[in-house]
Amino acid sequence: MDDDRGGGPSEWAVPGQVGVGPWPGGPAAWPADPRLDPELLEHGDARNVVDAYRYWRREAVAADLAARAHPFHVAIENFGHDHNIGTVVRTANAFGAAGVHVVGRRRWNRRGAMVTDRYLAVHHHADVAGLAAFAAAAGLTVVAVDNTPGAHRLETADLPRECLLLFGQEGPGVTGEARELAALTVSIAQFGSTRSINAGVAAGIAMHAWVRQHADLSAAW
């Protein structure tokens, strides 16, 4: 087995199949590693995970991601489209967010998350007050991302290292109550005719801005 930061067993990829096939040599050759899942070792691993996590149990992947997570969270308030929620969750997973917070609706179609929600802490809050309580307890500075007058340019703003990036519904944006919670509001520079960009895309841009300012790029896959 490659080390924890290695590229993984990509040499066992099966032509025409996503992921990798069974571990070569059968059960007698399986590594003595409690993180590995016998079912995946026997039948192959076609999950949407990087090579370093091939054959790992789901719980082991989630635990490793939590241990390596960046100190920022993402909150989405009253999103109207399930696909946007899934996109935000998937992107938060990719950038190593410590968690995602869904404010308002509890039920959403998770297909857009591409199963990444299984490896990431996804919290639900009935209202903004619940989100505010979490942020205060965790010592997170709330940063609203909204195209409103007086907002600072995301491209030049200094984002707090320990923060909660807050996004509102496409169109209406962040509610007044949520905006009052924010210590900083930033907007994404636009140059076209549209009043706003897709909420899922905006979340990805903001998360990447945090990564550029604070992440250890040598730890990226």
C-alpha positions as protocol buffer text, in pm:
chain_id: "A"
residue {
  index: 1
  type: MET
  ca { x: 0 y: 0 z: 0 }
}
residue {
  index: 2
  type: ASP
  ca { x: 129 y: 348 z: -83 }
}
residue {
  index: 3
  type: ASP
  ca { x: 186 y: 587 z: 205 }
}
residue {
  index: 4
  type: ASP
  ca { x: -90 y: 823 z: 321 }
}
residue {
  index: 5
  type: ARG
  ca { x: 17 y: 1099 z: 87 }
}
residue {
  index: 6
  type: GLY
  ca { x: 101 y: 882 z: -212 }
}
residue {
  index: 7
  type: GLY
  ca { x: -77 y: 862 z: -542 }
}
residue {
  index: 8
  type: GLY
  ca { x: -253 y: 535 z: -462 }
}
residue {
  index: 9
  type: PRO
  ca { x: -286 y: 212 z: -660 }
}
residue {
  index: 10
  type: SER
  ca { x: -386 y: 374 z: -989 }
}
residue {
  index: 11
  type: GLU
  ca { x: -181 y: 116 z: -1180 }
}
residue {
  index: 12
  type: TRP
  ca { x: -460 y: -134 z: -1114 }
}
residue {
  index: 13
  type: ALA
  ca { x: -717 y: 65 z: -1307 }
}
residue {
  index: 14
  type: VAL
  ca { x: -941 y: -147 z: -1527 }
}
residue {
  index: 15
  type: PRO
  ca { x: -973 y: -22 z: -1887 }
}
residue {
  index: 16
  type: GLY
  ca { x: -1318 y: 120 z: -1945 }
}
residue {
  index: 17
  type: GLN
  ca { x: -1401 y: 119 z: -1572 }
}
residue {
  index: 18
  type: VAL
  ca { x: -1398 y: 405 z: -1325 }
}
residue {
  index: 19
  type: GLY
  ca { x: -1161 y: 348 z: -1034 }
}
residue {
  index: 20
  type: VAL
  ca { x: -952 y: 39 z: -973 }
}
residue {
  index: 21
  type: GLY
  ca { x: -1008 y: -336 z: -979 }
}
residue {
  index: 22
  type: PRO
  ca { x: -961 y: -592 z: -699 }
}
residue {
  index: 23
  type: TRP
  ca { x: -635 y: -588 z: -505 }
}
residue {
  index: 24
  type: PRO
  ca { x: -396 y: -821 z: -692 }
}
residue {
  index: 25
  type: GLY
  ca { x: -314 y: -1156 z: -534 }
}
residue {
  index: 26
  type: GLY
  ca { x: -638 y: -1216 z: -350 }
}
residue {
  index: 27
  type: PRO
  ca { x: -702 y: -1205 z: 26 }
}
residue {
  index: 28
  type: ALA
  ca { x: -361 y: -1350 z: 107 }
}
residue {
  index: 29
  type: ALA
  ca { x: -200 y: -1037 z: -37 }
}
residue {
  index: 30
  type: TRP
  ca { x: -424 y: -781 z: 134 }
}
residue {
  index: 31
  type: PRO
  ca { x: -235 y: -528 z: 350 }
}
residue {
  index: 32
  type: ALA
  ca { x: -291 y: -542 z: 725 }
}
residue {
  index: 33
  type: ASP
  ca { x: -442 y: -195 z: 740 }
}
residue {
  index: 34
  type: PRO
  ca { x: -762 y: -138 z: 940 }
}
residue {
  index: 35
  type: ARG
  ca { x: -854 y: 157 z: 718 }
}
residue {
  index: 36
  type: LEU
  ca { x: -911 y: -73 z: 421 }
}
residue {
  index: 37
  type: ASP
  ca { x: -1250 y: -223 z: 335 }
}
residue {
  index: 38
  type: PRO
  ca { x: -1243 y: -598 z: 256 }
}
residue {
  index: 39
  type: GLU
  ca { x: -1536 y: -560 z: 15 }
}
residue {
  index: 40
  type: LEU
  ca { x: -1351 y: -300 z: -187 }
}
residue {
  index: 41
  type: LEU
  ca { x: -1028 y: -499 z: -180 }
}
residue {
  index: 42
  type: GLU
  ca { x: -1212 y: -800 z: -315 }
}
residue {
  index: 43
  type: HIS
  ca { x: -1433 y: -636 z: -576 }
}
residue {
  index: 44
  type: GLY
  ca { x: -1253 y: -313 z: -666 }
}
residue {
  index: 45
  type: ASP
  ca { x: -1319 y: 52 z: -588 }
}
residue {
  index: 46
  type: ALA
  ca { x: -1514 y: 267 z: -835 }
}
residue {
  index: 47
  type: ARG
  ca { x: -1600 y: 547 z: -590 }
}
residue {
  index: 48
  type: ASN
  ca { x: -1548 y: 916 z: -653 }
}
residue {
  index: 49
  type: VAL
  ca { x: -1235 y: 943 z: -438 }
}
residue {
  index: 50
  type: VAL
  ca { x: -873 y: 1036 z: -507 }
}
residue {
  index: 51
  type: ASP
  ca { x: -628 y: 750 z: -550 }
}
residue {
  index: 52
  type: ALA
  ca { x: -482 y: 797 z: -202 }
}
residue {
  index: 53
  type: TYR
  ca { x: -817 y: 686 z: -57 }
}
residue {
  index: 54
  type: ARG
  ca { x: -872 y: 384 z: -279 }
}
residue {
  index: 55
  type: TYR
  ca { x: -999 y: 82 z: -85 }
}
residue {
  index: 56
  type: TRP
  ca { x: -1041 y: 287 z: 235 }
}
residue {
  index: 57
  type: ARG
  ca { x: -1353 y: 243 z: 446 }
}
residue {
  index: 58
  type: ARG
  ca { x: -1590 y: 535 z: 423 }
}
residue {
  index: 59
  type: GLU
  ca { x: -1548 y: 611 z: 793 }
}
residue {
  index: 60
  type: ALA
  ca { x: -1170 y: 612 z: 755 }
}
residue {
  index: 61
  type: VAL
  ca { x: -1186 y: 859 z: 466 }
}
residue {
  index: 62
  type: ALA
  ca { x: -1417 y: 1089 z: 662 }
}
residue {
  index: 63
  type: ALA
  ca { x: -1193 y: 1074 z: 970 }
}
residue {
  index: 64
  type: ASP
  ca { x: -881 y: 1155 z: 769 }
}
residue {
  index: 65
  type: LEU
  ca { x: -1050 y: 1446 z: 594 }
}
residue {
  index: 66
  type: ALA
  ca { x: -1171 y: 1583 z: 928 }
}
residue {
  index: 67
  type: ALA
  ca { x: -818 y: 1563 z: 1069 }
}
residue {
  index: 68
  type: ARG
  ca { x: -679 y: 1751 z: 767 }
}
residue {
  index: 69
  type: ALA
  ca { x: -968 y: 1998 z: 724 }
}
residue {
  index: 70
  type: HIS
  ca { x: -905 y: 2368 z: 680 }
}
residue {
  index: 71
  type: PRO
  ca { x: -1046 y: 2598 z: 950 }
}
residue {
  index: 72
  type: PHE
  ca { x: -1323 y: 2743 z: 734 }
}
residue {
  index: 73
  type: HIS
  ca { x: -1688 y: 2643 z: 707 }
}
residue {
  index: 74
  type: VAL
  ca { x: -1947 y: 2717 z: 441 }
}
residue {
  index: 75
  type: ALA
  ca { x: -2310 y: 2811 z: 504 }
}
residue {
  index: 76
  type: ILE
  ca { x: -2588 y: 2823 z: 246 }
}
residue {
  index: 77
  type: GLU
  ca { x: -2907 y: 3008 z: 333 }
}
residue {
  index: 78
  type: ASN
  ca { x: -3243 y: 2930 z: 173 }
}
residue {
  index: 79
  type: PHE
  ca { x: -3102 y: 2788 z: -150 }
}
residue {
  index: 80
  type: GLY
  ca { x: -3387 y: 2722 z: -390 }
}
residue {
  index: 81
  type: HIS
  ca { x: -3223 y: 2460 z: -610 }
}
residue {
  index: 82
  type: ASP
  ca { x: -3101 y: 2123 z: -486 }
}
residue {
  index: 83
  type: HIS
  ca { x: -2836 y: 2112 z: -756 }
}
residue {
  index: 84
  type: ASN
  ca { x: -2673 y: 2426 z: -613 }
}
residue {
  index: 85
  type: ILE
  ca { x: -2667 y: 2274 z: -265 }
}
residue {
  index: 86
  type: GLY
  ca { x: -2502 y: 1961 z: -402 }
}
residue {
  index: 87
  type: THR
  ca { x: -2250 y: 2169 z: -594 }
}
residue {
  index: 88
  type: VAL
  ca { x: -2152 y: 2361 z: -281 }
}
residue {
  index: 89
  type: VAL
  ca { x: -2112 y: 2041 z: -78 }
}
residue {
  index: 90
  type: ARG
  ca { x: -1899 y: 1880 z: -347 }
}
residue {
  index: 91
  type: THR
  ca { x: -1680 y: 2189 z: -382 }
}
residue {
  index: 92
  type: ALA
  ca { x: -1643 y: 2224 z: -4 }
}
residue {
  index: 93
  type: ASN
  ca { x: -1522 y: 1864 z: 5 }
}
residue {
  index: 94
  type: ALA
  ca { x: -1270 y: 1934 z: -272 }
}
residue {
  index: 95
  type: PHE
  ca { x: -1126 y: 2238 z: -93 }
}
residue {
  index: 96
  type: GLY
  ca { x: -1111 y: 2068 z: 247 }
}
residue {
  index: 97
  type: ALA
  ca { x: -1374 y: 2272 z: 431 }
}
residue {
  index: 98
  type: ALA
  ca { x: -1437 y: 2173 z: 791 }
}
residue {
  index: 99
  type: GLY
  ca { x: -1812 y: 2159 z: 731 }
}
residue {
  index: 100
  type: VAL
  ca { x: -2115 y: 2277 z: 538 }
}
residue {
  index: 101
  type: HIS
  ca { x: -2421 y: 2433 z: 701 }
}
residue {
  index: 102
  type: VAL
  ca { x: -2763 y: 2430 z: 539 }
}
residue {
  index: 103
  type: VAL
  ca { x: -2987 y: 2702 z: 681 }
}
residue {
  index: 104
  type: GLY
  ca { x: -3360 y: 2667 z: 628 }
}
residue {
  index: 105
  type: ARG
  ca { x: -3476 y: 2362 z: 437 }
}
residue {
  index: 106
  type: ARG
  ca { x: -3363 y: 2031 z: 577 }
}
residue {
  index: 107
  type: ARG
  ca { x: -3442 y: 1797 z: 288 }
}
residue {
  index: 108
  type: TRP
  ca { x: -3258 y: 1826 z: -42 }
}
residue {
  index: 109
  type: ASN
  ca { x: -3174 y: 1594 z: -328 }
}
residue {
  index: 110
  type: ARG
  ca { x: -2815 y: 1486 z: -265 }
}
residue {
  index: 111
  type: ARG
  ca { x: -2746 y: 1359 z: -616 }
}
residue {
  index: 112
  type: GLY
  ca { x: -2560 y: 1677 z: -710 }
}
residue {
  index: 113
  type: ALA
  ca { x: -2313 y: 1620 z: -425 }
}
residue {
  index: 114
  type: MET
  ca { x: -2178 y: 1312 z: -606 }
}
residue {
  index: 115
  type: VAL
  ca { x: -2166 y: 1122 z: -274 }
}
residue {
  index: 116
  type: THR
  ca { x: -1914 y: 1370 z: -128 }
}
residue {
  index: 117
  type: ASP
  ca { x: -2156 y: 1449 z: 155 }
}
residue {
  index: 118
  type: ARG
  ca { x: -2072 y: 1107 z: 301 }
}
residue {
  index: 119
  type: TYR
  ca { x: -1720 y: 1224 z: 380 }
}
residue {
  index: 120
  type: LEU
  ca { x: -1797 y: 1575 z: 503 }
}
residue {
  index: 121
  type: ALA
  ca { x: -1986 y: 1710 z: 804 }
}
residue {
  index: 122
  type: VAL
  ca { x: -2313 y: 1861 z: 680 }
}
residue {
  index: 123
  type: HIS
  ca { x: -2505 y: 2050 z: 951 }
}
residue {
  index: 124
  type: HIS
  ca { x: -2860 y: 2180 z: 945 }
}
residue {
  index: 125
  type: HIS
  ca { x: -2992 y: 2493 z: 1115 }
}
residue {
  index: 126
  type: ALA
  ca { x: -3358 y: 2586 z: 1115 }
}
residue {
  index: 127
  type: ASP
  ca { x: -3276 y: 2956 z: 1107 }
}
residue {
  index: 128
  type: VAL
  ca { x: -2998 y: 3212 z: 1109 }
}
residue {
  index: 129
  type: ALA
  ca { x: -3000 y: 3224 z: 1489 }
}
residue {
  index: 130
  type: GLY
  ca { x: -2892 y: 2861 z: 1500 }
}
residue {
  index: 131
  type: LEU
  ca { x: -2610 y: 2931 z: 1257 }
}
residue {
  index: 132
  type: ALA
  ca { x: -2503 y: 3233 z: 1462 }
}
residue {
  index: 133
  type: ALA
  ca { x: -2484 y: 3023 z: 1777 }
}
residue {
  index: 134
  type: PHE
  ca { x: -2264 y: 2765 z: 1603 }
}
residue {
  index: 135
  type: ALA
  ca { x: -2029 y: 3031 z: 1463 }
}
residue {
  index: 136
  type: ALA
  ca { x: -1994 y: 3199 z: 1802 }
}
residue {
  index: 137
  type: ALA
  ca { x: -1924 y: 2872 z: 1983 }
}
residue {
  index: 138
  type: ALA
  ca { x: -1664 y: 2770 z: 1721 }
}
residue {
  index: 139
  type: GLY
  ca { x: -1496 y: 3111 z: 1713 }
}
residue {
  index: 140
  type: LEU
  ca { x: -1569 y: 3162 z: 1344 }
}
residue {
  index: 141
  type: THR
  ca { x: -1586 y: 3504 z: 1180 }
}
residue {
  index: 142
  type: VAL
  ca { x: -1885 y: 3519 z: 948 }
}
residue {
  index: 143
  type: VAL
  ca { x: -1811 y: 3646 z: 598 }
}
residue {
  index: 144
  type: ALA
  ca { x: -2112 y: 3706 z: 375 }
}
residue {
  index: 145
  type: VAL
  ca { x: -2058 y: 3670 z: 2 }
}
residue {
  index: 146
  type: ASP
  ca { x: -2311 y: 3896 z: -169 }
}
residue {
  index: 147
  type: ASN
  ca { x: -2314 y: 4149 z: -449 }
}
residue {
  index: 148
  type: THR
  ca { x: -2445 y: 4439 z: -244 }
}
residue {
  index: 149
  type: PRO
  ca { x: -2350 y: 4809 z: -217 }
}
residue {
  index: 150
  type: GLY
  ca { x: -2062 y: 4865 z: 22 }
}
residue {
  index: 151
  type: ALA
  ca { x: -1927 y: 4511 z: -8 }
}
residue {
  index: 152
  type: HIS
  ca { x: -1550 y: 4469 z: -25 }
}
residue {
  index: 153
  type: ARG
  ca { x: -1400 y: 4313 z: -336 }
}
residue {
  index: 154
  type: LEU
  ca { x: -1328 y: 3946 z: -271 }
}
residue {
  index: 155
  type: GLU
  ca { x: -1027 y: 3976 z: -500 }
}
residue {
  index: 156
  type: THR
  ca { x: -854 y: 4221 z: -264 }
}
residue {
  index: 157
  type: ALA
  ca { x: -1014 y: 4140 z: 72 }
}
residue {
  index: 158
  type: ASP
  ca { x: -824 y: 3969 z: 353 }
}
residue {
  index: 159
  type: LEU
  ca { x: -1033 y: 3671 z: 453 }
}
residue {
  index: 160
  type: PRO
  ca { x: -1007 y: 3557 z: 817 }
}
residue {
  index: 161
  type: ARG
  ca { x: -837 y: 3220 z: 851 }
}
residue {
  index: 162
  type: GLU
  ca { x: -1104 y: 3083 z: 1085 }
}
residue {
  index: 163
  type: CYS
  ca { x: -1424 y: 3187 z: 918 }
}
residue {
  index: 164
  type: LEU
  ca { x: -1766 y: 3086 z: 795 }
}
residue {
  index: 165
  type: LEU
  ca { x: -1839 y: 3182 z: 434 }
}
residue {
  index: 166
  type: LEU
  ca { x: -2210 y: 3259 z: 404 }
}
residue {
  index: 167
  type: PHE
  ca { x: -2405 y: 3245 z: 78 }
}
residue {
  index: 168
  type: GLY
  ca { x: -2765 y: 3335 z: 8 }
}
residue {
  index: 169
  type: GLN
  ca { x: -3022 y: 3227 z: -245 }
}
residue {
  index: 170
  type: GLU
  ca { x: -2958 y: 3315 z: -607 }
}
residue {
  index: 171
  type: GLY
  ca { x: -3137 y: 3640 z: -682 }
}
residue {
  index: 172
  type: PRO
  ca { x: -3238 y: 3767 z: -336 }
}
residue {
  index: 173
  type: GLY
  ca { x: -2894 y: 3693 z: -193 }
}
residue {
  index: 174
  type: VAL
  ca { x: -2818 y: 3686 z: 178 }
}
residue {
  index: 175
  type: THR
  ca { x: -3110 y: 3791 z: 399 }
}
residue {
  index: 176
  type: GLY
  ca { x: -3091 y: 4104 z: 611 }
}
residue {
  index: 177
  type: GLU
  ca { x: -3075 y: 3897 z: 929 }
}
residue {
  index: 178
  type: ALA
  ca { x: -2780 y: 3698 z: 797 }
}
residue {
  index: 179
  type: ARG
  ca { x: -2606 y: 4011 z: 673 }
}
residue {
  index: 180
  type: GLU
  ca { x: -2621 y: 4159 z: 1021 }
}
residue {
  index: 181
  type: LEU
  ca { x: -2445 y: 3847 z: 1147 }
}
residue {
  index: 182
  type: ALA
  ca { x: -2151 y: 3902 z: 911 }
}
residue {
  index: 183
  type: ALA
  ca { x: -1841 y: 4087 z: 1024 }
}
residue {
  index: 184
  type: LEU
  ca { x: -1742 y: 4128 z: 660 }
}
residue {
  index: 185
  type: THR
  ca { x: -1932 y: 4124 z: 330 }
}
residue {
  index: 186
  type: VAL
  ca { x: -1746 y: 4059 z: 7 }
}
residue {
  index: 187
  type: SER
  ca { x: -1856 y: 4062 z: -357 }
}
residue {
  index: 188
  type: ILE
  ca { x: -1715 y: 3891 z: -662 }
}
residue {
  index: 189
  type: ALA
  ca { x: -1604 y: 4122 z: -943 }
}
residue {
  index: 190
  type: GLN
  ca { x: -1823 y: 4089 z: -1255 }
}
residue {
  index: 191
  type: PHE
  ca { x: -1780 y: 4242 z: -1598 }
}
residue {
  index: 192
  type: GLY
  ca { x: -2085 y: 4125 z: -1793 }
}
residue {
  index: 193
  type: SER
  ca { x: -2454 y: 4212 z: -1812 }
}
residue {
  index: 194
  type: THR
  ca { x: -2590 y: 3958 z: -1563 }
}
residue {
  index: 195
  type: ARG
  ca { x: -2679 y: 4084 z: -1217 }
}
residue {
  index: 196
  type: SER
  ca { x: -2544 y: 3775 z: -1046 }
}
residue {
  index: 197
  type: ILE
  ca { x: -2362 y: 3449 z: -1108 }
}
residue {
  index: 198
  type: ASN
  ca { x: -2473 y: 3099 z: -1016 }
}
residue {
  index: 199
  type: ALA
  ca { x: -2474 y: 3051 z: -638 }
}
residue {
  index: 200
  type: GLY
  ca { x: -2277 y: 2727 z: -660 }
}
residue {
  index: 201
  type: VAL
  ca { x: -2015 y: 2891 z: -879 }
}
residue {
  index: 202
  type: ALA
  ca { x: -1989 y: 3189 z: -642 }
}
residue {
  index: 203
  type: ALA
  ca { x: -1928 y: 2954 z: -351 }
}
residue {
  index: 204
  type: GLY
  ca { x: -1647 y: 2782 z: -539 }
}
residue {
  index: 205
  type: ILE
  ca { x: -1481 y: 3114 z: -622 }
}
residue {
  index: 206
  type: ALA
  ca { x: -1494 y: 3228 z: -260 }
}
residue {
  index: 207
  type: MET
  ca { x: -1359 y: 2899 z: -126 }
}
residue {
  index: 208
  type: HIS
  ca { x: -1071 y: 2911 z: -371 }
}
residue {
  index: 209
  type: ALA
  ca { x: -996 y: 3268 z: -261 }
}
residue {
  index: 210
  type: TRP
  ca { x: -961 y: 3134 z: 95 }
}
residue {
  index: 211
  type: VAL
  ca { x: -734 y: 2855 z: -30 }
}
residue {
  index: 212
  type: ARG
  ca { x: -509 y: 3101 z: -214 }
}
residue {
  index: 213
  type: GLN
  ca { x: -466 y: 3308 z: 102 }
}
residue {
  index: 214
  type: HIS
  ca { x: -435 y: 3045 z: 371 }
}
residue {
  index: 215
  type: ALA
  ca { x: -390 y: 2687 z: 250 }
}
residue {
  index: 216
  type: ASP
  ca { x: -64 y: 2493 z: 251 }
}
residue {
  index: 217
  type: LEU
  ca { x: -49 y: 2409 z: -120 }
}
residue {
  index: 218
  type: SER
  ca { x: 218 y: 2145 z: -60 }
}
residue {
  index: 219
  type: ALA
  ca { x: -54 y: 1938 z: 111 }
}
residue {
  index: 220
  type: ALA
  ca { x: -279 y: 1934 z: -197 }
}
residue {
  index: 221
  type: TRP
  ca { x: -325 y: 1607 z: -385 }
}
